[in-house]
Amino acid sequence: MKSADEMLAACEQAMEKQADVFIGAAAVADFKMKTVTDQKMKKKSDTNEIQLTLVKNPDIIATLAQQKRSKVMVGFAAETQNVIEYAKGKLERKGLDIIIANDVSRSDIGFNKDENQVTVITKENTWEPAKAAKSELANQLVNFIYEHTQAN
């Protein structure tokens, strides 16, 4: 896939029948170029600047949540500040059931590291599993999501 529009269409097609759980783990860009050209943009000798116009990409997980395509919608929030506050806002704004918040400002976890630590937030409660290897944390998250699905 080359665009958020293509990813949304693929997700909608894959979820034509309601799924039990949708996990939106892709980090899709918030914005895209308004106009795309299939040729090289030539520089002009009379200017040192170029103006690019960006427009919002579709919000894939919010769109799917609004369409009620899954019983449980799980999203992620990679934040650098006010991690819990921003994640709770995203949970509510996008209509999610679970959001997994990740403090990407920390140098000891996350991107390009073997371990991670997250906060799992639902409408009812918050759970903070201990810092762990990503594979172990993934197993814990799948178990949490399964238990949440069974309870709701």
N, C-alpha and C positions, 0 to 999 in steps of 0.2 A: 504494500500500500504506500502511496505517495502523499496522501493528504488526509486531513481529519474528516473531510466529507466522505472519502472512500471508506475510512474506518467506521464511521457511523452507519453507512449503508451496509457494510459487511456485518456489523453487530446486529442491526435490525433484521437482516436476512437470517443470520444464525439463530436468532431468538424469535422466529416466527411463531413457534410454540413456546408457551411460557416456561422459563427455566426456574429451578428452585433457587439458584444463587447466580448472581452476576458479580464478578470481581473485576473492577476497572483499575488495573494496575499500570496501564500505559500512561506515560507522561506526554500528553499531546500538547502542542504549542497553543497558547491562548490566542495568538493572532497569526494571520497569513497575509501574503501580498494581495493587494486589491486586484492588481493586474499582473499576469504572468506572461512573459514573452518567450518564444522559442528560439530567439536569436540573441546574440550578444548585444548588450546595451553599450553603444559607442560613447566614449567620453567626448565632451565638447571642449574645444580649446579656450573658450571664453568663460568657463566656470570651473570652480574648484569644489563645487558641491553638487549633490544629487538629492532629490526629494523622493522618498519612497512612501507610499500610502499603505497602511496596514488596516485590515478589518478583522473583526472577531471570527474565530473559528467556531463551529458548532460545539456546544458542550455535550459531549457524547453521553456521559453517565447521567447528567441531569435530564437529557432528552429521553433516555431509556427508562429512567425512574418515573418520569412523568407519564410515560406510556404504559407503566405497570407491566413491564415485560419480564419481571422476575419477582419472586416472593421476597427475596432478600437482596438488597443492593449494597455492595461493599465498595468503598472508594478509598483513596489514599490522599494524604496531605503532606507534601514535602515543604516544610516551613523553616525559616531562619530566625524568626522571632515570634513571640506570643503564640507558640505552637498550639497549645490546647485551645485557647480562645479562637484562633483562626480555624482550627479543625472543627470545633463545635459549630461555628458559623457555616462552614462548608457543608457539614452534615445536614443541617436544617435547610439551608438555601437550595441544595441540590436534591433534597428529598431522599437521602440515603438512610439505611438502617444501621450501618456500621461504617466508621471511618478509622483508618489506621494512620496515626500521625507520626511523622518522622522528623526529628530535629536535624536538618541537613547542615546546620552550622557547626555541629560537633565534628572534630577532626578524628575522634577515636571510633566512630561508627559510620555506617551508611555507605555512601558511594565509595567504590574502590577499597573497601575494607571487608574483612572476612566475617566481622560481627556487626550486629545491629541491635538497637533498642528502640522500641516503639511504644506508643500509648494507643490502646484500642478504646474507642468511644462509641457507645450506643446511645439511644434516646434515654435509656434507663440508668446506665452506669458507665464507669471507666475502669479499665484493667491495664495494668502496667507490668507486662512480663519482664523478667530479668534480662539483662544484656546477654546475648547468646550468639552462637554461630548462626549464620543466616539460614542454613538448612534446618537446624533445630527450631529456630523461631518460626519458620514457614510451617513446620508440623504443628506447632502450638497454635498458630493462627488458623490453620485449616480445622483443627479440633474445636477452637472457639466458635468459628463460623458455623460448623456443623451443629454444635450444641445450641447456638442461638436460633438456628433454623428449626430445630426440633422443638424448641420452647415457644416458638411463635407461629 
